[in-house]
């Protein structure tokens, strides 16, 4: 599997407060912000960290989500993850991503980004 990069995930029920705090330490506003389709969640992307925000009930569904990992091929990543003992558990939103759970219960989102 070719890993192109990754970002840590931090969660907050107060999007504005979290964005303000991270903007202060990075000295800049988020690089990108977007809602996650089908969930009451929003993402604010900073260098190396994404703020996942929404109501506590929506965040509870992804409480063990630790990071997003960008890969060149989602199919290849899924095959290697399954081979390595990870459990595949759907996707965070629509599009080219999947959620994978390691044997310790940590959840990583794998996102296909073949053009990087």
Residue pairs with C-beta under 8 A, 6 or more apart in sequence:
1 71
1 72
1 73
1 76
1 77
1 80
1 81
2 71
2 72
2 73
2 76
3 69
3 70
3 71
4 70
4 71
4 72
4 113
4 116
5 69
5 70
5 116
6 67
6 68
6 69
6 70
7 45
7 48
7 49
7 50
7 67
7 68
8 48
8 49
8 50
8 66
8 67
9 49
9 50
9 52
9 65
9 66
9 67
9 68
9 109
10 18
10 22
10 49
10 50
10 51
10 52
11 51
11 52
11 53
11 59
11 62
11 63
11 65
12 18
12 51
12 52
12 53
13 53
13 54
13 55
13 56
13 59
14 53
15 42
15 44
15 51
15 53
15 54
18 44
18 51
18 53
19 29
19 30
19 44
19 51
19 53
22 30
22 44
22 46
22 49
22 51
23 29
23 30
23 46
26 46
26 47
28 46
30 44
30 45
30 46
30 51
31 45
31 46
31 47
32 43
32 44
32 45
33 42
33 43
33 44
33 45
34 42
34 43
35 41
35 42
35 43
36 42
36 43
36 92
36 93
37 93
37 94
37 95
38 93
38 94
39 54
39 58
39 61
39 92
39 93
40 54
40 55
40 57
40 58
41 52
41 53
41 54
41 58
41 59
41 62
42 52
42 53
42 54
43 50
43 51
43 52
43 53
44 50
44 51
44 53
45 51
50 68
52 59
52 62
52 65
53 59
62 92
62 107
64 101
64 105
64 106
64 107
65 92
65 99
65 107
65 108
65 109
66 106
66 107
66 108
67 108
67 109
68 108
68 109
68 110
68 111
69 77
69 108
69 109
69 110
69 111
70 110
70 111
70 112
70 113
70 116
71 77
71 110
71 111
71 112
71 113
72 112
72 113
72 114
72 116
73 112
73 114
74 96
74 97
74 98
74 110
74 111
74 112
77 98
77 110
77 112
78 88
78 98
78 100
78 110
81 88
81 100
81 110
82 88
85 102
85 103
86 100
86 101
86 102
86 103
87 100
87 101
88 98
88 99
88 100
88 101
89 98
89 99
89 100
89 101
89 107
90 98
90 99
91 97
91 98
91 99
92 99
92 109
95 111
96 111
96 112
97 109
97 110
97 111
97 112
98 109
98 110
99 107
99 108
99 109
99 110
100 107
100 108
100 109
100 110
101 107
102 108
